[in-house]
Amino acid sequence: MSKTSAPSNDRPPSKCDVVVLGGGPAGTAAALTLARAGRSVIVVEKSHYDEPRIGETLSPSARVALAELGVWQTFLSAAHSPAPGVASSWGEDGLHETHFIFNAHGRGWHLERHRFDAMLAQAARDRGARVHCGTRVLSCVRHSDLWQVELTTGDDDCGSHNVRPRFVIDATGRAATVARQQGAKRFPLDRLVGLAAVLPHRSANGVPAGDVDLGSEATAWTLVEACADGWWYSVLLPSRRWMAVYMTDADLLPRGREAWRAFWQSRLQQTMHTRARLGALDDNVVPRVVPAGTSRLDRVSGNGWLAVGDAAMARDPLSGQGLVQALDSGIRAGGALNRVLNGDAAAIAQYAGQTAALFYEYSRLRAVHYGREQRWPQSIFWKRRQLAAA
């Protein structure tokens, strides 16, 4: 197990109030909310929080959610890199700077996401939730007023065991595994994907840089740049490596991993600011494709379950609010289930209504922002966004 891992508890009890399937920010925020309310909670996470994760910038407004979860001071002690703001080339060739100094909550941060997620999982464990890393779900079936969730660790199913919770929280991301098994349908607004790579920091002449000043203006900004067939974002991680992602539609990508490197380089040549920041892609690095599209479930709750985070509604990374919204979603879901367990039958419906309203507002703002980029009227990528904006 990696030293960043949130350790697993012993074998879970046979019954509990809630099982959370997925140990990302939304799932652990829900678990932490419930555990702080005295509920018995089990978190099931398939990883050990030992691999890089997409979603590296935390906006200043996250301070509210982290304080509500009781982890603000723990977060500050983790030495994440300061993020002064966002520099964007969008709708024009020049850069427009949005400085966090004018935000009421102060500065933002660049994260090593797996460390951030592990911190939240450990906080949930410290408050009494049972966090099981390296664990898979074999089955999840509703029986009367309880679920039967069969779990296993390792590569075989010999060590499987059952848990019987009253409620299940689906925090499985865009897969929305439980919600879809229960008949919920996912509606995509687009097919956006990210071609992502982690790169060494390079100096101006293109050679790997040694001592990087993470607080300098040249490196600390999140950079967003539109180009003819999509858009880029890049951030410098606390590990002194760039996370760079090219966003486009899935059907505009070439087929095959080996073609992605050449495609990355060709699209990088469409940029000015991102090309100057990143240089060439290392020959040993092959970008990977990650889902990034906007989508929602037709319903985010049902008999004994509810969906949180990307499982309920997935946002375009352009919003810059993905992590904050995941934390908020988990807090609201955990609070709703706690109220249900206290006898408030309307709490889940209220959660569902809030989620629908948030998605509507996000969709409106997304259309407005994409509508501002008019430089490539013949581009398939931008035609699709202009149609949505109209």
TORMI-982198 format. One line per 8 residues: number of its first residue (from 1); their letters; for each residue x, y, z of N, C-alpha, C, O. Coordinates in steps of 0.2 Angstrom, whole numbers. Layout:
REM TORMI-982198
NUM) A) X:Y:Z:X:Y:Z:X:Y:Z:X:Y:Z  ...;
REM end
This chain:
REM TORMI-982198
1) MSKTSAPS) 4:-6:0:0:0:0:4:6:0:9:7:4  3:11:-4:7:17:-4:6:21:2:1:20:6  11:25:4:11:29:10:6:34:10:4:37:15  3:36:4:-2:41:3:-9:37:5:-14:41:5  -9:31:5:-16:27:6:-19:29:12:-16:30:17  -26:29:12:-30:29:18:-31:22:20:-34:18:16  -28:19:26:-28:12:28:-35:10:28:-40:13:30  -36:3:27:-42:0:27:-44:-2:34:-39:-4:38;
9) NDRPPSKC) -50:-3:36:-52:-5:43:-52:-13:42:-51:-16:37  -54:-16:47:-55:-23:47:-61:-25:43:-64:-21:41  -63:-32:43:-69:-34:40:-75:-30:42:-75:-29:48  -79:-27:37:-84:-23:40:-90:-27:43:-90:-33:42  -94:-24:47:-99:-27:51:-104:-29:46:-105:-27:40  -109:-34:48:-114:-36:43:-119:-31:41:-122:-32:36  -121:-27:46:-126:-21:45:-123:-15:46:-118:-14:51  -125:-10:43:-124:-3:44:-129:2:42:-134:0:38;
17) DVVVLGGG) -129:8:43:-134:13:40:-133:14:33:-137:14:29  -126:16:31:-125:18:24:-119:14:21:-114:14:25  -119:12:15:-113:10:12:-112:15:6:-116:17:2  -106:18:6:-104:23:0:-99:19:-5:-94:17:-3  -102:19:-11:-98:15:-16:-94:20:-20:-96:24:-24  -87:21:-18:-83:26:-22:-80:31:-16:-84:34:-13  -73:31:-16:-70:35:-11:-67:41:-14:-62:44:-11  -70:44:-19:-68:51:-21:-70:56:-16:-73:55:-11;
25) PAGTAAAL) -69:63:-18:-71:68:-14:-79:68:-12:-81:70:-7  -83:67:-17:-90:67:-16:-92:61:-11:-96:62:-6  -90:55:-12:-91:49:-8:-88:50:-1:-92:49:4  -82:53:0:-79:53:7:-83:59:10:-83:59:17  -85:65:7:-88:70:10:-95:68:13:-97:70:18  -98:64:9:-105:61:12:-103:56:18:-107:57:23  -98:52:17:-97:48:23:-95:52:29:-97:50:35  -91:57:28:-88:61:34:-94:65:37:-95:65:43;
33) TLARAGRS) -99:67:33:-105:71:35:-109:66:40:-111:68:45  -110:60:37:-114:55:41:-110:52:47:-114:52:52  -104:51:47:-100:49:52:-100:54:58:-101:52:64  -100:60:56:-100:66:61:-106:66:65:-107:69:70  -112:64:61:-118:64:64:-120:57:68:-125:56:71  -115:53:69:-115:47:73:-118:41:69:-120:36:72  -118:41:62:-121:36:58:-115:31:57:-109:33:56  -117:24:56:-112:19:54:-112:19:47:-117:18:43;
41) VIVVEKSH) -106:20:44:-104:21:37:-98:17:35:-93:16:39  -99:14:29:-94:10:26:-92:13:19:-97:14:15  -86:15:18:-84:17:11:-80:12:7:-75:9:10  -82:10:1:-79:5:-3:-75:9:-8:-78:12:-13  -68:8:-9:-64:12:-14:-60:6:-17:-56:3:-13  -60:6:-23:-56:1:-27:-49:2:-27:-45:-3:-28  -46:8:-26:-39:10:-27:-36:10:-20:-40:9:-15  -30:12:-20:-26:13:-13:-24:20:-13:-19:22:-9;
49) YDEPRIGE) -27:25:-17:-25:32:-18:-18:33:-19:-14:37:-16  -15:28:-24:-8:28:-25:-7:30:-33:-1:30:-35  -12:32:-36:-11:34:-43:-13:41:-44:-18:44:-41  -10:45:-49:-12:52:-51:-19:52:-53:-22:47:-56  -23:57:-51:-30:58:-53:-31:65:-56:-27:70:-54  -35:65:-61:-37:72:-64:-41:76:-60:-45:73:-56  -40:82:-60:-44:87:-56:-39:90:-51:-39:88:-45  -35:95:-53:-29:97:-49:-29:104:-46:-25:105:-41;
57) TLSPSARV) -34:108:-48:-35:114:-45:-41:115:-41:-47:113:-43  -40:118:-35:-46:119:-30:-47:126:-29:-42:130:-28  -53:128:-31:-55:135:-31:-55:138:-24:-56:134:-19  -55:144:-23:-55:147:-16:-61:145:-12:-61:144:-6  -67:144:-16:-73:143:-12:-74:136:-9:-78:135:-5  -69:132:-10:-68:125:-7:-67:126:1:-69:122:4  -65:132:3:-63:133:10:-70:132:14:-70:129:20  -76:134:11:-82:133:15:-84:126:16:-85:124:22;
65) ALAELGVW) -83:122:11:-85:115:12:-80:111:16:-82:107:20  -73:113:15:-68:110:20:-69:111:27:-68:107:31  -71:118:28:-72:120:35:-78:116:38:-78:114:44  -83:115:34:-89:112:36:-88:105:38:-91:102:42  -83:102:34:-82:95:35:-77:94:41:-75:88:43  -74:99:43:-69:99:49:-62:97:47:-59:95:51  -60:98:41:-54:96:38:-50:102:36:-44:101:33  -52:108:37:-49:114:34:-41:115:37:-37:116:33;
73) QTFLSAAH) -40:114:43:-33:114:46:-29:109:43:-23:110:42  -32:103:43:-28:97:40:-26:98:33:-21:97:31  -31:101:29:-29:103:22:-23:108:22:-19:107:18  -24:113:26:-18:118:26:-12:115:27:-6:118:25  -11:110:32:-5:107:34:-2:103:29:4:101:29  -6:102:23:-3:97:18:1:100:13:4:97:8  3:106:13:8:110:9:6:109:2:10:108:-2  0:111:0:-2:111:-7:0:118:-10:2:122:-6;
81) SPAPGVAS) 1:118:-16:4:124:-20:-1:129:-20:-7:128:-22  1:136:-19:-4:141:-20:-6:142:-27:-1:141:-32  -12:144:-29:-14:145:-35:-17:152:-36:-22:154:-33  -13:157:-39:-15:164:-38:-21:166:-43:-25:171:-41  -23:161:-48:-28:163:-52:-28:159:-59:-24:154:-59  -32:161:-63:-33:158:-70:-31:163:-75:-34:168:-75  -26:161:-80:-25:165:-85:-28:161:-91:-26:155:-93  -32:165:-95:-35:162:-101:-35:165:-107:-35:172:-107;
89) SWGEDGLH) -34:162:-113:-34:164:-119:-41:161:-122:-41:156:-125  -46:165:-122:-53:163:-124:-57:168:-127:-58:173:-124  -58:167:-134:-61:172:-138:-57:178:-140:-59:182:-144  -50:177:-138:-45:182:-141:-38:179:-140:-38:174:-136  -33:182:-143:-27:179:-143:-23:180:-137:-19:176:-135  -24:186:-134:-21:188:-128:-23:184:-122:-28:181:-122  -20:185:-116:-22:182:-110:-26:187:-105:-24:192:-105  -31:184:-103:-35:187:-98:-34:184:-91:-34:178:-90;
97) ETHFIFNA) -32:188:-86:-30:185:-79:-36:186:-75:-39:192:-74  -38:181:-71:-43:181:-66:-40:180:-60:-38:174:-58  -38:185:-56:-34:184:-50:-39:182:-44:-44:185:-42  -36:177:-40:-40:175:-34:-40:180:-28:-43:179:-23  -35:185:-29:-34:190:-23:-41:193:-22:-42:196:-17  -45:194:-28:-51:197:-27:-57:193:-24:-63:195:-24  -56:186:-23:-61:182:-21:-61:182:-13:-57:183:-10  -68:182:-11:-69:183:-4:-66:178:0:-65:179:6;
105) HGRGWHLE) -64:172:-3:-62:166:1:-54:166:1:-51:161:4  -51:170:-3:-44:170:-3:-41:166:-9:-45:166:-14  -35:163:-9:-32:160:-14:-35:153:-15:-38:150:-11  -33:150:-21:-34:143:-23:-28:139:-22:-23:142:-19  -28:133:-24:-23:128:-23:-22:123:-29:-27:122:-32  -16:121:-30:-15:116:-35:-13:110:-30:-9:110:-26  -16:104:-32:-16:98:-28:-13:92:-31:-12:92:-38  -10:88:-27:-9:81:-30:-15:77:-28:-16:76:-22;
113) RHRFDAML) -20:76:-33:-26:74:-31:-27:68:-27:-31:67:-22  -22:63:-28:-23:57:-24:-21:58:-17:-24:54:-13  -17:63:-16:-16:64:-9:-22:68:-5:-23:67:0  -25:72:-9:-31:76:-7:-36:71:-5:-40:71:0  -38:66:-10:-43:61:-9:-41:57:-3:-46:55:1  -35:55:-2:-33:51:4:-34:54:10:-36:51:15  -33:61:10:-34:65:16:-41:65:18:-43:64:24  -46:65:14:-53:65:15:-55:58:18:-59:58:22;
121) AQAARDRG) -52:53:15:-54:46:17:-51:45:24:-55:42:28  -45:48:25:-43:47:32:-47:51:37:-48:48:43  -49:57:35:-53:61:40:-60:57:41:-62:57:47  -63:54:36:-69:50:37:-68:44:42:-72:43:46  -62:41:41:-60:35:45:-59:38:53:-61:34:57  -56:43:53:-55:46:60:-61:47:64:-61:47:70  -66:49:60:-73:50:63:-77:44:64:-83:45:66  -75:38:62:-78:32:63:-81:28:57:-83:23:58;
129) ARVHCGTR) -80:31:51:-82:28:45:-77:22:44:-71:23:46  -79:17:41:-75:11:40:-73:12:32:-77:11:28  -67:13:31:-64:14:24:-60:8:22:-55:6:24  -63:5:16:-60:-1:13:-57:0:7:-61:1:2  -50:1:6:-47:2:0:-45:-5:-3:-45:-10:0  -44:-4:-10:-42:-10:-14:-48:-15:-13:-47:-21:-13  -54:-13:-13:-60:-17:-12:-65:-16:-18:-66:-11:-21  -68:-22:-21:-72:-22:-26:-79:-24:-24:-80:-27:-19;
137) VLSCVRHS) -84:-21:-28:-91:-23:-27:-93:-29:-32:-93:-28:-38  -95:-35:-29:-97:-40:-33:-104:-40:-35:-106:-42:-41  -108:-38:-31:-115:-37:-32:-118:-32:-27:-116:-31:-22  -124:-29:-29:-127:-24:-25:-135:-25:-26:-137:-23:-31  -138:-28:-22:-145:-30:-23:-150:-27:-17:-148:-28:-11  -155:-25:-19:-160:-22:-14:-165:-28:-12:-168:-31:-16  -165:-29:-5:-170:-35:-2:-174:-31:3:-172:-29:8  -180:-30:2:-185:-27:7:-183:-21:9:-182:-16:5;
145) DLWQVELT) -181:-20:15:-179:-13:18:-171:-13:18:-169:-8:21  -168:-18:16:-160:-18:17:-157:-19:10:-160:-23:6  -151:-17:9:-147:-19:3:-143:-25:5:-141:-26:11  -141:-29:0:-135:-34:1:-130:-32:-4:-131:-33:-10  -124:-30:-1:-118:-28:-5:-113:-33:-4:-110:-34:2  -111:-37:-9:-105:-42:-8:-99:-38:-10:-98:-36:-16  -94:-39:-6:-88:-35:-7:-82:-41:-7:-83:-46:-4  -77:-39:-11:-71:-43:-11:-64:-39:-11:-65:-33:-14;
153) TGDDDCGS) -59:-41:-9:-52:-38:-9:-48:-43:-13:-49:-49:-13  -43:-40:-17:-38:-44:-20:-41:-46:-27:-46:-43:-29  -38:-50:-31:-39:-52:-38:-44:-58:-38:-47:-59:-43  -45:-61:-33:-50:-67:-33:-56:-65:-28:-56:-60:-25  -61:-69:-29:-67:-68:-25:-68:-73:-19:-73:-73:-16  -62:-76:-17:-62:-81:-11:-64:-77:-5:-67:-80:0  -62:-71:-4:-62:-68:2:-68:-63:2:-68:-58:6  -73:-65:-2:-79:-60:-2:-83:-61:4:-83:-66:8;
161) HNVRPRFV) -87:-55:6:-91:-55:12:-97:-50:10:-96:-46:6  -102:-51:14:-108:-47:13:-109:-41:18:-108:-42:24  -112:-36:16:-114:-30:20:-121:-29:19:-123:-29:13  -125:-27:24:-132:-26:23:-134:-19:26:-136:-18:32  -133:-14:22:-134:-7:24:-142:-5:22:-145:-8:19  -144:0:26:-151:3:24:-151:7:18:-156:7:15  -145:11:17:-145:15:11:-138:14:7:-133:12:11  -138:15:1:-132:15:-3:-131:22:-6:-136:24:-9;
169) IDATGRAA) -125:24:-6:-124:31:-10:-119:29:-16:-114:26:-15  -122:30:-22:-118:29:-28:-113:35:-29:-115:40:-31  -107:34:-28:-101:39:-29:-96:36:-34:-90:37:-33  -99:32:-39:-95:28:-43:-93:33:-50:-91:30:-55  -94:39:-49:-92:43:-55:-97:43:-61:-102:41:-60  -94:44:-67:-99:45:-72:-102:38:-74:-107:37:-77  -99:32:-71:-102:26:-72:-108:25:-69:-113:22:-72  -109:29:-63:-116:28:-60:-118:21:-59:-124:20:-61;
177) TVARQQGA) -114:17:-57:-116:9:-57:-122:7:-54:-126:4:-57  -123:10:-48:-129:7:-44:-135:11:-47:-140:8:-48  -135:17:-48:-141:21:-51:-143:18:-58:-149:17:-59  -138:16:-62:-140:13:-68:-143:6:-67:-148:4:-71  -140:2:-63:-143:-4:-61:-150:-4:-59:-155:-8:-60  -152:2:-55:-159:3:-53:-163:6:-58:-169:9:-56  -161:7:-64:-165:10:-69:-164:17:-71:-168:19:-76  -160:20:-68:-159:27:-70:-155:28:-76:-151:23:-78;
185) KRFPLDRL) -157:33:-80:-153:34:-87:-149:40:-87:-151:45:-84  -144:39:-91:-139:45:-91:-140:49:-97:-140:45:-103  -140:55:-97:-141:59:-103:-135:64:-104:-133:68:-100  -131:62:-109:-125:67:-111:-127:73:-115:-131:73:-119  -123:78:-113:-124:84:-117:-119:85:-122:-120:89:-127  -113:81:-122:-108:81:-126:-104:75:-126:-105:71:-121  -99:74:-130:-94:69:-129:-87:71:-128:-82:68:-130  -86:76:-124:-80:79:-122:-75:74:-118:-77:70:-114;
193) VGLAAVLP) -69:73:-121:-64:69:-117:-58:73:-117:-57:78:-120  -53:71:-112:-47:75:-111:-41:70:-113:-41:64:-111  -36:72:-117:-30:69:-118:-25:71:-113:-22:77:-114  -24:68:-108:-20:70:-102:-13:67:-102:-12:61:-103  -8:71:-99:-2:68:-98:2:72:-93:0:78:-92  6:69:-89:10:72:-84:17:73:-86:20:68:-88  19:79:-87:26:80:-90:31:83:-85:29:87:-80  37:82:-86:42:86:-82:42:93:-83:41:95:-89;
201) HRSANGVP) 44:97:-78:44:104:-79:51:106:-83:56:103:-82  50:110:-88:56:111:-93:57:119:-92:53:123:-92  64:120:-93:66:127:-93:65:130:-100:62:127:-105  66:137:-101:65:140:-107:68:137:-113:65:137:-119  74:133:-113:77:130:-118:75:123:-119:78:120:-124  70:121:-115:67:114:-117:70:109:-113:68:103:-113  75:110:-109:78:104:-105:75:104:-98:72:109:-96  75:98:-95:71:98:-88:74:103:-83:80:103:-83;
209) AGDVDLGS) 70:106:-80:72:111:-75:73:108:-68:70:103:-67  78:110:-64:79:107:-58:75:110:-53:70:108:-51  77:116:-50:74:119:-44:68:124:-47:70:129:-50  62:122:-46:56:126:-49:53:130:-43:52:127:-38  53:136:-44:49:141:-40:42:140:-41:39:143:-45  38:136:-37:31:135:-37:27:141:-36:21:141:-38  30:146:-33:26:152:-32:27:158:-37:24:163:-36  31:156:-42:32:162:-47:26:163:-51:22:158:-52;
217) EATAWTLV) 25:169:-53:19:171:-57:19:167:-64:14:165:-67  25:165:-66:26:162:-73:23:154:-72:21:152:-77  24:151:-67:22:144:-66:15:143:-62:12:138:-63  14:148:-58:8:146:-53:1:147:-56:-3:144:-53  0:150:-61:-6:151:-64:-9:145:-67:-5:141:-71  -15:144:-67:-19:139:-71:-19:142:-78:-22:148:-78  -17:139:-83:-18:141:-90:-23:138:-94:-23:132:-94  -28:141:-97:-33:139:-101:-33:142:-108:-32:148:-108;
225) EACADGWW) -32:138:-113:-31:141:-120:-36:137:-125:-35:131:-126  -40:141:-128:-44:138:-134:-40:138:-140:-35:142:-141  -41:133:-144:-38:132:-151:-43:129:-156:-49:129:-154  -41:128:-162:-46:127:-167:-50:121:-166:-56:121:-168  -48:116:-163:-52:110:-162:-54:108:-155:-56:102:-154  -53:112:-150:-54:111:-143:-51:116:-139:-50:122:-141  -48:114:-133:-45:119:-128:-40:115:-124:-41:109:-123  -36:118:-121:-31:116:-116:-31:119:-109:-34:124:-109;
233) YSVLLPSR) -29:115:-104:-28:118:-98:-21:114:-95:-20:108:-97  -17:118:-91:-11:115:-88:-10:119:-82:-12:125:-81  -8:115:-77:-6:117:-70:1:114:-68:2:108:-70  5:117:-64:11:114:-61:9:111:-55:7:115:-50  10:105:-54:8:101:-48:14:102:-42:19:104:-44  12:101:-36:17:102:-31:23:97:-32:28:99:-29  22:92:-36:28:87:-37:33:90:-43:37:87:-45  31:97:-45:36:100:-50:35:96:-57:40:96:-60;
241) RWMAVYMT) 29:94:-58:27:91:-65:21:95:-67:17:97:-63  21:95:-74:15:98:-77:9:93:-78:11:88:-80  3:95:-76:-3:91:-78:-5:95:-84:-8:101:-83  -5:92:-90:-8:96:-96:-13:91:-99:-12:85:-100  -19:94:-101:-25:91:-104:-27:94:-110:-29:100:-110  -28:91:-116:-31:94:-122:-38:91:-122:-39:85:-122  -43:96:-122:-50:94:-122:-53:94:-129:-52:99:-133  -56:89:-132:-59:89:-138:-65:83:-138:-66:80:-132;
249) DADLLPRG) -68:82:-143:-74:77:-143:-71:71:-145:-66:70:-149  -74:65:-142:-71:59:-143:-71:56:-150:-66:53:-152  -75:59:-154:-75:56:-161:-70:60:-165:-69:59:-171  -67:65:-162:-62:69:-166:-55:67:-164:-50:69:-167  -54:62:-160:-48:59:-158:-46:53:-163:-51:50:-165  -40:52:-165:-38:46:-169:-38:40:-165:-39:40:-159  -39:34:-168:-39:28:-165:-32:25:-163:-27:26:-167  -31:23:-157:-25:20:-155:-21:24:-151:-20:30:-152;
257) REAWRAFW) -18:21:-146:-13:25:-141:-7:28:-145:-5:34:-143  -4:24:-149:2:27:-153:0:33:-157:5:37:-158  -6:34:-159:-8:40:-163:-9:46:-159:-9:51:-161  -10:45:-152:-12:50:-148:-6:55:-147:-7:61:-146  0:52:-147:6:57:-146:7:62:-152:7:68:-150  6:59:-158:7:64:-164:1:69:-164:2:74:-166  -5:66:-162:-11:71:-162:-10:76:-157:-12:82:-158  -7:74:-151:-6:79:-145:-1:85:-148:-3:90:-147;
265) QSRLQQTM) 4:83:-151:9:87:-154:6:92:-159:7:98:-159  2:89:-164:-1:93:-169:-6:98:-166:-6:104:-168  -10:96:-161:-14:101:-158:-11:106:-153:-13:112:-152  -5:104:-150:-1:109:-146:2:114:-151:2:120:-149  3:113:-157:5:118:-162:0:123:-164:2:128:-166  -6:122:-162:-12:126:-163:-12:132:-158:-15:137:-159  -8:131:-153:-8:136:-147:-2:140:-147:3:139:-151  -2:145:-143:3:150:-142:6:150:-135:12:148:-134;
273) HTRARLGA) 2:151:-130:4:151:-123:5:144:-121:10:143:-117  1:139:-122:2:133:-119:8:130:-122:12:126:-119  10:131:-129:16:128:-132:22:131:-129:27:127:-128  22:137:-127:28:141:-124:29:138:-117:34:137:-115  23:136:-114:24:134:-107:26:126:-107:31:125:-103  24:122:-111:25:115:-111:31:112:-115:34:108:-113  32:116:-120:37:113:-125:34:107:-128:28:106:-129  39:102:-130:37:96:-134:35:90:-129:38:90:-123;
281) LDDNVVPR) 31:86:-131:29:80:-127:35:75:-126:38:73:-132  37:73:-121:43:68:-120:41:62:-124:35:59:-124  46:59:-127:45:53:-131:43:47:-127:40:43:-130  44:47:-121:42:41:-117:35:42:-114:33:38:-111  32:48:-115:25:49:-112:20:48:-118:20:51:-123  15:44:-116:9:43:-121:3:46:-117:1:43:-112  0:51:-119:-6:54:-116:-11:48:-115:-12:44:-119  -16:49:-110:-21:44:-109:-28:48:-110:-28:54:-109;
289) VVPAGTSR) -33:45:-112:-39:48:-113:-44:47:-106:-44:42:-104  -46:53:-104:-51:53:-98:-57:56:-100:-58:61:-104  -63:53:-98:-70:56:-99:-70:63:-96:-68:64:-90  -73:68:-99:-74:75:-97:-80:78:-99:-81:84:-98  -85:74:-102:-91:77:-104:-96:79:-99:-96:77:-93  -101:83:-101:-106:85:-97:-112:80:-97:-114:78:-103  -115:78:-92:-120:73:-92:-124:73:-85:-121:76:-80  -130:70:-85:-134:70:-79:-138:63:-79:-139:61:-84;
297) LDRVSGNG) -140:61:-73:-145:56:-73:-152:59:-73:-153:65:-71  -156:55:-76:-163:57:-76:-166:57:-69:-171:61:-68  -164:53:-64:-166:54:-57:-160:52:-53:-156:47:-55  -159:55:-48:-153:55:-44:-154:51:-37:-150:50:-33  -160:48:-36:-162:44:-30:-167:39:-32:-171:40:-37  -168:35:-28:-173:29:-28:-174:26:-22:-172:28:-16  -177:20:-22:-178:16:-16:-172:14:-12:-169:9:-14  -170:18:-7:-164:16:-3:-158:18:-6:-152:16:-4;
305) WLAVGDAA) -157:23:-11:-151:25:-14:-151:32:-17:-157:35:-18  -146:35:-17:-145:41:-20:-138:42:-23:-133:39:-21  -137:46:-28:-131:47:-32:-128:54:-30:-132:59:-29  -121:54:-30:-118:60:-28:-112:62:-33:-110:57:-37  -110:68:-33:-104:69:-37:-105:68:-45:-111:69:-47  -100:66:-48:-101:65:-55:-106:59:-57:-109:59:-63  -107:55:-52:-113:50:-54:-119:53:-55:-123:51:-59  -121:58:-51:-127:62:-52:-127:67:-58:-132:67:-62;
313) MARDPLSG) -122:71:-58:-121:76:-63:-114:77:-64:-110:80:-60  -111:76:-70:-104:77:-72:-103:84:-76:-107:85:-80  -99:88:-74:-98:94:-77:-91:94:-81:-87:91:-80  -92:99:-86:-86:101:-90:-80:104:-86:-82:108:-82  -74:102:-86:-69:105:-82:-68:112:-83:-65:115:-79  -71:115:-89:-70:122:-90:-73:126:-84:-71:132:-83  -78:123:-81:-81:127:-75:-76:128:-69:-77:133:-66  -71:124:-69:-66:125:-63:-69:124:-56:-66:125:-51;
321) QGLVQALD) -75:121:-56:-79:120:-50:-80:113:-48:-84:111:-43  -77:108:-52:-78:101:-51:-77:98:-44:-82:95:-41  -72:100:-41:-70:98:-34:-75:101:-29:-77:97:-24  -76:107:-30:-80:111:-25:-87:108:-25:-91:106:-20  -90:107:-31:-96:104:-32:-97:97:-30:-102:95:-27  -91:93:-30:-91:86:-28:-92:86:-20:-96:82:-17  -88:90:-17:-88:91:-10:-95:93:-7:-98:90:-3  -98:98:-11:-105:101:-9:-110:95:-10:-115:95:-6;
329) SGIRAGGA) -109:92:-15:-114:86:-17:-114:81:-11:-119:79:-9  -108:79:-9:-107:74:-4:-110:77:3:-113:73:7  -109:83:4:-111:86:11:-119:86:11:-122:84:16  -122:88:5:-129:88:5:-132:81:5:-137:80:8  -129:76:1:-132:70:2:-131:66:9:-136:63:11  -125:67:12:-125:65:19:-130:68:23:-133:64:27  -131:74:23:-136:78:27:-143:75:26:-147:74:30  -144:74:19:-151:72:17:-152:65:20:-158:64:23;
337) LNRVLNGD) -147:60:20:-148:54:22:-149:54:30:-153:50:33  -145:58:33:-146:58:40:-153:61:42:-155:58:47  -155:66:39:-162:68:40:-167:62:39:-172:62:43  -166:58:34:-171:53:32:-170:48:38:-176:45:40  -164:46:41:-164:41:46:-167:44:53:-168:41:57  -168:51:53:-171:54:59:-178:55:57:-182:57:62  -181:52:52:-188:52:51:-191:57:46:-197:58:45  -186:61:43:-188:66:38:-189:63:31:-184:63:27;
345) AAAIAQYA) -195:61:29:-196:57:23:-195:62:17:-194:59:11  -195:68:17:-195:73:11:-187:75:10:-186:78:5  -183:73:14:-176:75:13:-173:73:6:-169:77:3  -174:67:4:-171:65:-2:-174:68:-8:-170:70:-13  -180:70:-8:-183:73:-13:-180:80:-14:-180:83:-19  -179:83:-8:-176:90:-8:-169:90:-11:-167:94:-14  -165:85:-9:-159:84:-12:-159:83:-19:-155:87:-23  -164:79:-22:-164:79:-29:-166:85:-32:-164:87:-38;
353) GQTAALFY) -171:89:-29:-173:95:-32:-167:100:-32:-166:104:-37  -163:101:-27:-157:105:-27:-152:103:-33:-149:107:-36  -151:97:-33:-146:94:-39:-149:96:-46:-145:98:-50  -155:95:-47:-158:97:-53:-157:105:-55:-155:107:-60  -158:109:-50:-158:116:-50:-150:118:-52:-149:123:-56  -146:115:-48:-139:116:-49:-136:114:-56:-133:118:-59  -139:109:-59:-137:107:-66:-140:112:-71:-137:113:-76  -146:114:-70:-149:119:-74:-145:125:-75:-143:128:-80;
361) EYSRLRAV) -143:128:-69:-139:134:-68:-132:133:-72:-129:137:-75  -129:127:-70:-122:126:-73:-123:125:-81:-119:128:-84  -128:122:-83:-129:121:-91:-130:128:-94:-127:129:-99  -133:133:-91:-134:139:-93:-127:143:-94:-126:146:-99  -123:143:-88:-117:146:-88:-112:143:-93:-108:146:-96  -112:136:-94:-108:133:-99:-109:135:-106:-105:137:-109  -116:136:-108:-117:138:-114:-115:145:-115:-113:147:-121  -116:150:-110:-113:157:-111:-106:157:-112:-103:160:-117;
369) HYGREQRW) -102:153:-108:-95:153:-109:-92:150:-115:-88:154:-119  -95:145:-118:-93:142:-124:-95:147:-130:-92:148:-135  -101:151:-129:-103:155:-134:-98:161:-135:-99:165:-140  -94:162:-130:-89:168:-131:-84:167:-136:-80:171:-138  -82:160:-137:-77:159:-142:-79:158:-149:-83:153:-151  -78:163:-153:-80:164:-160:-75:164:-165:-76:165:-171  -69:162:-164:-63:163:-169:-63:157:-174:-60:158:-179  -66:152:-173:-66:146:-178:-73:144:-180:-75:138:-178;
377) PQSIFWKR) -76:148:-183:-83:146:-185:-84:140:-189:-90:137:-189  -79:138:-193:-80:132:-197:-78:125:-193:-78:120:-196  -75:126:-187:-73:120:-183:-79:116:-181:-84:119:-178  -79:109:-182:-84:105:-179:-85:106:-172:-91:106:-169  -79:106:-168:-80:106:-161:-83:112:-159:-88:112:-155  -82:118:-162:-85:125:-159:-92:125:-162:-96:129:-159  -93:123:-168:-100:123:-171:-105:119:-166:-110:122:-165  -103:114:-163:-107:110:-159:-108:114:-152:-114:115:-150;
385) RQLAAA) -103:118:-150:-104:122:-144:-108:128:-146:-112:130:-141  -108:131:-151:-112:137:-153:-119:135:-154:-123:139:-152  -120:129:-157:-127:127:-157:-130:126:-150:-136:128:-149  -126:123:-146:-129:122:-139:-130:129:-136:-135:130:-132  -126:134:-137:-126:140:-134:-133:144:-137:-136:148:-133  -134:143:-143:-140:146:-146:-146:143:-144:-152:145:-146;
REM end
